[in-house]
Amino acid sequence: MFKINEVKLWFARNQKDEIITINEANKNNEYHCALCGSQVIPKALESIQVQPHFAHIDASKCTSEHMIHWWFKNKLLEIGEEFLVKTNETHTYKVKNIDVEKIYTLSNNTIYKPDLTIETETGEIIDFELANTNKKKIDDYINIWIELNHIIVEVDIWSIINRENIGVFNALYYEGKVFGEKKDTISKEYRKLCK
């Protein structure tokens, strides 16, 4: 198995436009980068010294979006999958629909674009923020979350990679309340939302 933190490009699109990982690749097929669409080739497939990976033929065409972030936006959950959201209690949900980077325009014309928006089979809307290196500052987003009135969770990507919290997500905002460690860092104005 490849080591996710040692490979820049461990997945690509095959000729059927499906996302595959490097362990599913062979030298005889054509592959394209999932981000920029340019051609990539599998490298070091049989090496014991070099981690197998895909390499761009022309890397100048690729975007700067981090591969790990892209992977989790597109592969974190699947339709029909169950997952848990933790507040003071644990809530179980099942995915009905998934939108990647859905755009919300709020009453003051602010644009909010969570990494994932999940509609559950019971009708709840849960916005997912994926934290790779940057975490959301509650003071910067609380007015947006109050207006939307969705469940907001922040996913620590590295805890999933390290297999610490697979399928269990911590709520930042749930039914008008702020949760998690971050509540200590928010302004006095919003402390009343903390439980």
C-alpha positions as CSV (number, residue, x, y, z in Angstrom):
1,M,0.0,0.0,0.0
2,F,1.3,3.5,-0.8
3,K,2.0,6.0,2.0
4,I,-0.3,9.0,1.5
5,N,2.0,11.6,3.0
6,E,5.0,10.5,0.9
7,V,3.3,10.8,-2.6
8,K,2.3,13.9,-4.3
9,L,0.1,12.3,-6.9
10,W,-1.3,8.8,-5.8
11,F,-4.5,8.9,-7.9
12,A,-5.6,9.7,-11.4
13,R,-8.5,9.3,-13.9
14,N,-8.4,6.2,-16.1
15,Q,-9.8,5.9,-19.7
16,K,-13.3,5.4,-18.3
17,D,-13.0,8.7,-16.3
18,E,-13.0,6.8,-13.0
19,I,-10.7,7.8,-10.2
20,I,-8.1,5.0,-9.5
21,T,-5.1,4.8,-7.1
22,I,-1.6,4.1,-8.2
23,N,-1.9,0.5,-6.9
24,E,-4.6,0.0,-9.6
25,A,-2.4,1.4,-12.5
26,N,-0.5,-0.3,-15.2
27,K,2.0,1.0,-17.8
28,N,-0.3,0.1,-20.7
29,N,-3.2,2.5,-20.0
30,E,-3.5,6.2,-20.3
31,Y,-4.2,8.4,-17.3
32,H,-5.1,12.0,-16.6
33,C,-4.7,14.2,-13.5
34,A,-8.0,14.5,-11.6
35,L,-7.3,18.2,-11.0
36,C,-6.0,19.7,-14.3
37,G,-6.9,16.9,-16.8
38,S,-3.4,16.8,-18.3
39,Q,-1.8,13.4,-19.0
40,V,0.1,11.6,-16.2
41,I,2.1,8.4,-16.3
42,P,2.6,5.8,-13.6
43,K,6.1,5.7,-12.3
44,A,8.1,3.2,-10.1
45,L,5.3,0.6,-10.2
46,E,7.7,-2.2,-9.4
47,S,10.3,-0.3,-7.5
48,I,11.2,-1.2,-3.9
49,Q,13.3,2.0,-3.5
50,V,10.9,4.6,-4.9
51,Q,7.3,5.0,-3.8
52,P,5.0,4.3,-6.9
53,H,3.2,7.5,-8.1
54,F,1.8,9.3,-11.1
55,A,3.8,12.0,-12.7
56,H,2.6,14.8,-15.0
57,I,4.0,14.9,-18.5
58,D,3.6,18.7,-18.2
59,A,3.2,19.8,-14.6
60,S,2.8,23.5,-15.6
61,K,-0.9,22.8,-16.4
62,C,-1.8,21.6,-13.0
63,T,-3.6,23.7,-10.3
64,S,-2.0,24.4,-7.0
65,E,-4.8,22.7,-5.0
66,H,-3.4,20.2,-2.6
67,M,-4.0,16.6,-3.7
68,I,-5.0,15.4,-0.2
69,H,-7.6,18.1,0.1
70,W,-9.0,17.3,-3.3
71,W,-9.1,13.5,-2.5
72,F,-11.1,14.0,0.6
73,K,-13.5,16.5,-1.0
74,N,-14.3,13.9,-3.6
75,K,-13.9,10.6,-1.7
76,L,-14.7,11.2,2.0
77,L,-18.3,9.9,1.9
78,E,-20.4,8.1,-0.6
79,I,-24.2,8.1,-1.2
80,G,-25.8,5.6,1.1
81,E,-22.9,5.6,3.6
82,E,-23.6,6.1,7.4
83,F,-21.5,8.5,9.5
84,L,-21.6,10.0,13.0
85,V,-21.6,13.6,14.2
86,K,-20.5,14.2,17.7
87,T,-21.8,17.0,19.9
88,N,-22.5,16.3,23.6
89,E,-24.2,13.2,22.1
90,T,-23.5,11.1,19.0
91,H,-25.9,11.5,16.0
92,T,-26.1,9.0,13.1
93,Y,-26.8,10.1,9.6
94,K,-27.0,8.5,6.1
95,V,-25.8,10.3,3.0
96,K,-28.6,11.0,0.4
97,N,-26.7,13.5,-1.7
98,I,-23.3,15.1,-1.9
99,D,-22.3,18.5,-3.3
100,V,-18.6,19.5,-3.6
101,E,-18.0,23.2,-3.0
102,K,-21.6,24.2,-3.1
103,I,-22.0,28.0,-3.2
104,Y,-24.3,29.8,-0.8
105,T,-25.0,33.5,-1.2
106,L,-26.2,35.0,2.1
107,S,-28.4,38.0,2.8
108,N,-25.5,40.4,2.9
109,N,-24.1,39.0,-0.4
110,T,-21.4,37.1,1.4
111,I,-20.4,33.9,-0.4
112,Y,-19.9,30.7,1.6
113,K,-18.5,27.6,-0.1
114,P,-18.0,24.6,2.3
115,D,-15.8,21.8,1.0
116,L,-18.7,19.4,1.1
117,T,-22.5,19.7,1.6
118,I,-24.2,16.5,2.6
119,E,-28.0,16.1,2.4
120,T,-29.0,13.3,4.7
121,E,-31.8,10.8,4.1
122,T,-33.7,12.5,6.9
123,G,-33.4,15.9,5.3
124,E,-30.6,17.5,7.4
125,I,-28.0,19.6,5.6
126,I,-24.4,19.1,6.9
127,D,-21.6,21.3,5.7
128,F,-18.1,19.8,6.0
129,E,-15.0,21.9,6.3
130,L,-11.9,19.8,5.6
131,A,-8.9,20.9,7.7
132,N,-5.6,19.9,6.2
133,T,-3.4,22.8,7.4
134,N,-5.9,25.5,8.1
135,K,-8.7,25.4,10.6
136,K,-11.8,27.6,10.6
137,K,-11.9,30.5,13.0
138,I,-15.4,30.5,14.5
139,D,-15.6,34.3,14.8
140,D,-15.0,34.5,11.0
141,Y,-17.9,32.1,10.2
142,I,-20.4,32.2,13.0
143,N,-22.7,34.7,11.4
144,I,-22.8,32.6,8.2
145,W,-23.5,29.4,10.1
146,I,-26.3,31.1,12.1
147,E,-28.0,32.4,8.9
148,L,-27.7,29.0,7.1
149,N,-28.7,27.1,10.2
150,H,-27.0,23.9,8.9
151,I,-24.9,21.5,10.9
152,I,-21.2,22.4,10.5
153,V,-18.5,19.8,11.0
154,E,-14.7,20.2,10.7
155,V,-12.8,17.1,9.6
156,D,-9.2,16.8,10.5
157,I,-7.9,15.0,7.4
158,W,-4.8,13.7,9.1
159,S,-6.8,12.0,11.8
160,I,-8.5,10.0,9.1
161,I,-5.2,9.3,7.3
162,N,-3.8,8.0,10.5
163,R,-7.0,6.0,11.0
164,E,-8.0,7.7,14.3
165,N,-11.5,8.9,13.5
166,I,-12.9,7.2,10.4
167,G,-16.7,8.0,10.0
168,V,-16.9,10.1,13.2
169,F,-17.0,13.9,12.8
170,N,-17.0,16.6,15.4
171,A,-19.6,19.3,15.1
172,L,-18.5,23.0,15.2
173,Y,-22.1,24.3,15.0
174,Y,-25.2,22.2,15.7
175,E,-28.8,23.4,16.3
176,G,-27.7,26.9,17.3
177,K,-24.8,25.9,19.5
178,V,-21.0,25.9,19.1
179,F,-19.1,22.8,20.0
180,G,-15.5,21.6,20.3
181,E,-12.2,22.9,21.7
182,K,-12.5,26.0,19.6
183,K,-15.4,27.5,21.6
184,D,-12.8,28.9,24.0
185,T,-11.3,31.1,21.3
186,I,-14.5,32.8,20.2
187,S,-15.5,36.3,21.2
188,K,-17.8,37.1,24.2
189,E,-20.5,38.0,21.8
190,Y,-20.9,34.4,20.7
191,R,-20.1,32.6,24.0
192,K,-23.8,32.3,24.7
193,L,-24.0,29.8,21.8
194,C,-21.6,27.5,23.5
195,K,-22.9,24.6,25.4
